[in-house]
């Protein structure tokens, strides 16, 4: 399993609270308590708890493989 790289500029996958769909974004900065990260993508910027973040190579089991077609 790939390691989660928690540093500004790192790419991550995340699960938004309002959706079951996994999305990708870029880490901008961490919170003062280091429990949340500001993530930026095409939809804007969002504060997310580290428990919702995954490495970009980590494919969720609920999502079909993009290569299968």
ABEGO torsion letter per residue (X at the ends): XBBBBBBBGBBBBBBBAABABBBBBBBABBBAAGABBBBBBAAEBBBBBAAABBBAABBBAABBBAABX
